């Protein structure tokens, strides 16, 4: 199947020559485009692109006219909790009335609330709800997504969530990565002796997850009121032995040591980072770990903003993901994250695009396949509605600018 997208007003975030797996520091401000462009897709991958004046006469199975429209590589959302059973708007009201996230969690709300609902839902119910959410994500321009478990907190419920994610991988055109997050919260019955729950995660959950091949990554909520650095190290060591690549929830509530333990164990990313000091920035320099900011969570919980500008100016890469979940970031819209990157974190549009595409692809381990428009990469891209410039994408934060979506070279 050969498809031609022609008369593209501007083809954004193109790469030629030696491809980069991520960009950092000053590189993040660079984004190459081609005006009055064409894009050729063949057998699910990008075959060729360039200026319309250089397009040679060829035979195509399909032609799409993109006059007045722009084409971008699909967003990559490297941090979500998309499989869940219930919304939590009543806790939203509690937050309005002044309760903190930690206070809600201590009384059995938050993650434990979702875990209870997950236990009561069937695998088919969870799958049907999650598939609907994935379809919404696609319409908003996301082409790759990482989905975590973590709303189980028992062996059987965690396995159920991961099996749902496996089914989504098999049925959805999105590129999906699975993440085992058994250490997302501490069940009420383990309060006061959480080391026993850590033992359960290590000795029972991880071997069974690995036995079924259900997880690409292993994750821990290393933060104040949740899992300690020592807990985190034990869990990551166990996951690594079973071939799971580490990721970390770090420094959302406090400077927890999560960044340091993540770097120590070679985490592909450390995520949240609302609480960051100079020591954390220095720790990340020269490492392969991607600092990942979750603007939706900080917005929804009114948390301090991660020092994205300071991190980039220090030479670090930065990724930004949605943290889509029912309790602290109930939005799956990566266009909104793109806008927040500019509006709240003062990134330039070019930096914001890199943070939500190439660098988030890196944080999922797929930047060799996704994140930019490059020959040989997967043909995951979207065509916008008629817009004036690529700066319009983060500027206009209240509308869906995506008109058509292509995943694996096929319009969906």
N, C-alpha and C positions, 0 to 999 in steps of 0.2 A: 504494500500500500504506500503510494507516494502522494504526499499532500504539499501543496504550495500555499503559503500565506503571502499575499502580495500587497503592494502599495501601503506598507506599514508606515505610518507617520514617523514613528521612532521605535526602533528595536533596542530595548534597554538591557544593560548588564551583560554585554557580550564579552567573550574571552577568545583570544587566539593565541597561538604559540603554546608555551609552557603553562599549563593550567595550575592555578593555586587551589590548595585545599581549604585555605582560610586567608583572611586579610587582617592586619593588625595595625595599631597606631595610625600613622599618616596615610597608610595604604587604604584605610577605610573610607577616606574622602574621595577615592577615585572610583568612577563608574563609567565605563565606555558604552557608547550608544552608536547606532547607525541610523541615520535619517533616510526617509524614502527607501525603505528596506524591503527585502523579501526573506522568507525563511522556508527551507525545504525540510520535510520530515519523511523518513523512510523506515518502515519496519520498527516503529516505536522510538527511534532515536533521531537526533538532529543531524542532518546530512550536510547542510550547506546554508549559509546566509551571506548577505551583502547588500550593496546598493542596487536598486531596481535597474539602473543603467547597465549593470554587469550581469544581469540575469540572462542566461543562454536559453535558446529554444529547446524545450524538453517536453516529454510526455508525463502527464500527471493523472492520477486517478481522481483527484479532487483539487479544486482551487477555491480559496477563500479570499475575498477582497476585504482588506482591513483599512480602507481609505479613511483618514481622519482619526484613526485609532492607534493606540500604542500596544506593544507586546512586551510582557515581562516574564521572567522565569517565575514559576509558582513559588509561593511562600513555603518555607519549611518550618513547621511548628515543633520544636524539640522538647517541649515540656507540657504534657496535658494529663488529665485524669478523666478522660472522656467516658469511660465505662462506669456508670453509677446508676443507682436505682431511684433516687429521690432528689428533688430540689430542696433548698433550705432557706426559703424566703423568711420563715419565722425567725431564724437567727439573724437575718438581715435587719429585722425590726429591733431585735435585742441590741445589735450594734448601734443602731440609731439612738437607742435609749441609754447608751453609755457602757455596755458590757464589752470587755476586750475579748479578743480571740482566745487568749489563754483562759480567761474566766469561763467562757462558754465551754471550752474543752474540759476543764476540771469538773464541771457538773454533768458530764456525759454527753455533751453536744458535740458539734464539729465533726471530726473524722469518725468518732464513735457512733454518731447519729447515722451517718452514711453506711457504716459497717452493719448496723442493725437492719437497715432496709435492704442491703445487699444480700444478707443471709436469708431474708424472706423471699427474695426474687429468684425465679428460675433462670437458668442459663439462656433459654430462648427469650425470655422477657428482657434480660439485660442486652442480649444481642440486638433485638429489634429496636430498642431505644438508642443504642449506640450507633447502629447503622443509619438511623434517621439523622443523628447529630453529624456523622461523617458526611452525609449528603449535603447538609447545610455548610459544613466546612469547605467542601469542594466549590460550592457556588460563590464563596467569598474569596477564592483564589489560592487556597492551600492545596499543595500537591503531595506533601510528605508530612507525616505526623508520628510522634512518639507517644505511646499510651502506657500509663502506669497502672499497676494494680494498687493495692493499698487500702481499699475500702472493704477488705475481707477480714483481716486480723485473726482469722483462724485458718488452719491449713486448707480445709475444704473450700472455704469461701475465696481464699486467695487463688487456689487452683481454678475455681469457677471463673473468676475474672480473667485470668490469663488464657483460659480456653476460649472465652469470648473474643479476646484480642486475636487469638490464632484464627478464629473463624472470620474475623474482619479482614485479616491479612489475605485470606483465601478468596474472599468475595468482593473486596473493594479494589478499584483501580489505583487508589492512593498507595504510595510507598509507606509502609507502617513498620515501626520498630516497637517491640514490647519491653517493658521494664518491670521487674519484680520489686515491689516496694512493700514487702511484708512489714518492714520497720517504719511504718507511717505514723502510727500512734500506739499508745500503750493501753491495752484493754483494761477495763475497770478492775477485773479480778487479779491483775498483775500489778496494780498500783502499790508501791512500797517495796516490791521485789521484782522490778522489771528485768533484772538479770535472768530470771527464769523464762520470761518471754523471749529474750534474746537467744537463750538456749533453744527454745522451740523453733525460732526462725532458722537457726544454724543447723540443728540436728534433725529436724523433720521437714520444714518447708523447703529449704534450698535443695536437698537431695531429690525431693519429689518433683519440684519445678524442673530441675535439670534432667531427671529421668524422662520427662515428657517433652523436653526441648522447648519449653514455653517462654523463655526469656532471653533477650539479647543483652540486657543490662540488669545490674542490681543497684538498688538505691536505698538510702537511709535518710530519715529526717533528723539530721544532727543539729539540734538547737536547744535553747533554753526551754525546759519543761518537757522535752521529748527524749531523744537518745543522746547519750554522752559520746565524747570522742572515743572513749574506750569501747563502748558498745559498737560504735560505728566501725572501728578498726577490726573488731572480731567478725562482724557481719561481712565486711568487704573481703577480708581474707578468705572466708568460707566461700563466698560467691566466686572469687577469682579462681579458686581450686576447681570449680565446676564450669569454668569457661565464660563466666558472665563479666562483662566490662563494667567497672564502677561508674556511678554518677552520684551526686550528693545534693540533697536539700540543705543549704548552708546559710547561716547568718540572716535569717528572716527576722527573728525576735531579738537576737543579741549577737555579739561577737563570740561565736561559739567554739571556734577551733575547727569548724567544718571545712573551711577552705584549706587549711593546712593538712588535715587528714586526707582530704580528697586528692591534693597534689601528691602526698606521700604514696598513695596507692594507685597513682596513675589514672585518676578519674578523667573520663573524656570531657566532662563538664562539671562545674559547681554552680548551682542554680539558686536564685533569689537574690542574695547579696545586698539586702537593704541596709545591713549594718556592716560597713567596711572601713577598716583603718589602713594606715600606711603599711603595716606589717603584712596585711592580706594582699595588697597590691604587689609588694616586693616578692612575696611568696609565689605569686603567679607568673612573674617575669621569667622568661626563658623556658617555660614548661609547655607541655602539649595539652594542658587543660584549658577548656573554653569557659571564661566567665559568662554566665547567662543570667540576664536580668528579666524579671517578670513584671512589666509595668501594670498589668491588669490587677494583680494582687495588691501592689502598693497603692493603687488608686482606690480599690474597693475597701481596703482596710485602713486607708489613710496613714500608711506607713511612711517612714523617711524614704527618700529616693536614693537608690544606689548611685554612687558617684561615677556615672558613665563617662562624663567628660574628662574627669581626672584619670580614669583608667585608660582611656584612649590616648590622652596626652602623655601618659607614662609609657606608651608603646604597646599596650595590651590589645588583644582582640576583644570584641564584645559581641555577644549574640543576644537577641531578644525574642522571647516566646510568650505564649498566651497564658500558661498555667490554667487552662480551661478546667474548671471544677465547680461543683455546686455550692461550695462554702465560701471561698475567698476570691474567686475570679470567674464568675458565671458568664463569660463571654468567649466565644470561639472565633472572634473576628480579628485576623491578623492585619487587616487594613487599619483597624483601630490601634493595634500595637505599633504599626508603622507611624501613625500620627502621633501617638504618645511619645515615641522616641524623639521626635522633633520638638513637640510642644512642651513636654515636661522635662526631658533630659537634655535638650538643646543640641541634639545631633543634627548634622546637616542632612538633607534628603538622601544624599549619596551614602553617608554613613548608616542611615536608617535602613536603606535597602540592603546593604551588605549585612547588617545585623539581623535581618529577618529572612535572608535567603542563604547566601553562601556560608556565613558563620553558624547559622542554625543547622544547616545541612551537615556541617562539620561536627556539631554537637550531637548529631544522630549517627555519625559515622558513614554518611552517604555523600559527602561533598565531591567525591570523585565521579558521581553520577548525576548530581542535582545541584541547584543553587545558582547557576548561571546559564546563559545561552552559549553553548560551546559544541563544536562538532564532536559527535560520539557520545554526548551525554543524553540521558533520557529526555524525550520531548514532553516535558511537563511545563506548560506555560499558559498564560491567559491573555485574552484580547480585551482591552478596555472598551468602555463606551467612548464616544468622541470626547477627547479631553485636550486641553491646550498645551500641557507640558508634563514631564514626569514629576515636577514639583507639586502638581495638582493632586497627586495621589495622597501624600500626607497632609496637604493643606485642607482638603475637603473630607472631614472626618465623620460626617453624618450620613453618607450615602454609600451604596455599593457601586463602585466604579467598574466592576467586572461584568463584561457582557457575554463572553464565551470562554470555556475552559477546555483545555486539551491535556489529557494525561496519557502517558505512553503513546503519544502521537494520535490519540483518538479523542474526538470531541465527546464530552460527557455532559 
